[in-house]
Amino acid sequence: MRSKVIVSLAAVALAGAAGGCATIIAKSSQTITVSSVPDGAAVSIANAAGVAVHSGNTPMTVTLKKGRGYFKPEHYTVRINKEGFQPHQLNIDGAING
């Protein structure tokens, strides 16, 4: 029996895009890397509204927006599938950082 796809994320959570002077200085996006063993797993990333924002195959690097409005962090669902392996789902939740 094959083992399930292993996921490695460079950023597990997104920092919030609000709070004091950090709002002016902080970037409004975050880059993450999605990889699997073995390579070639299908990846789809959807935002909180369920809209697909990225798709491709591992390994891949994407840039995600941290927020979806003033004091509203964005939330993403990452789905990873490869034939012969168990599918994997990961949630990335932004948070407001004061």
C-alpha positions in Angstrom: 0.0 0.0 0.0 1.3 3.4 -0.9 1.8 6.1 1.7 -0.2 9.3 1.5 1.2 12.4 -0.1 3.4 14.4 2.3 3.0 18.2 2.2 5.6 20.7 3.1 4.5 24.4 3.4 7.0 27.2 3.8 4.3 29.3 5.5 1.7 27.5 7.5 -0.3 30.6 8.5 -0.7 34.0 7.0 -0.1 37.0 9.1 -2.8 39.6 9.3 -2.6 42.7 7.1 -3.7 45.1 9.8 -2.5 46.6 13.0 -0.8 49.9 13.9 2.0 51.1 11.6 2.6 47.6 10.5 -0.4 48.1 8.2 1.6 50.7 6.2 4.9 48.7 6.3 3.8 45.1 6.1 3.3 43.4 2.7 -0.2 42.6 1.6 0.7 39.2 0.3 2.6 36.0 1.4 4.6 33.6 -0.7 4.2 29.9 0.1 5.8 26.8 -1.4 3.8 23.5 -1.8 5.7 20.3 -2.4 5.0 16.6 -2.1 6.8 13.3 -2.1 6.6 12.2 -4.9 6.4 15.3 -7.0 3.6 15.9 -9.5 0.6 16.0 -7.2 -2.3 18.2 -8.3 -2.8 21.3 -6.2 -5.8 23.6 -6.0 -6.0 26.6 -3.7 -9.4 28.3 -3.0 -10.1 31.5 -1.0 -12.8 31.8 1.7 -15.5 32.4 -0.9 -14.6 29.1 -2.5 -13.1 30.7 -5.6 -10.1 29.0 -7.0 -7.1 31.3 -6.9 -4.3 29.0 -7.9 -3.8 25.5 -9.4 -0.9 23.5 -10.6 1.3 20.6 -9.8 3.9 20.2 -7.0 6.4 21.6 -6.4 4.9 25.1 -6.8 5.3 28.5 -5.3 2.4 30.9 -5.1 1.7 34.3 -3.7 -1.5 34.7 -1.6 -3.2 37.9 -0.5 -3.2 38.2 3.3 -6.4 40.1 3.6 -9.8 40.4 2.0 -10.7 43.8 3.3 -10.0 46.2 6.2 -9.4 44.1 9.3 -10.6 41.0 7.4 -7.9 38.3 7.1 -8.2 35.9 4.1 -8.6 32.1 4.6 -7.5 29.5 2.0 -8.1 25.8 1.5 -5.3 23.9 -0.2 -6.2 20.5 -1.7 -3.5 18.1 -2.9 -4.3 15.0 -4.9 -2.2 12.3 -6.7 -3.6 9.1 -8.1 -2.7 6.1 -5.9 -2.4 8.3 -2.8 -4.8 9.6 -0.2 -5.9 13.2 -0.9 -4.8 15.9 1.6 -6.5 19.1 2.6 -4.9 22.0 4.5 -6.4 25.2 5.7 -4.4 28.4 5.8 -6.0 31.0 8.1 -4.9 34.6 8.3 -5.0 36.5 11.6 -4.9 40.1 12.6 -1.5 41.0 14.1 -1.6 44.1 16.3 
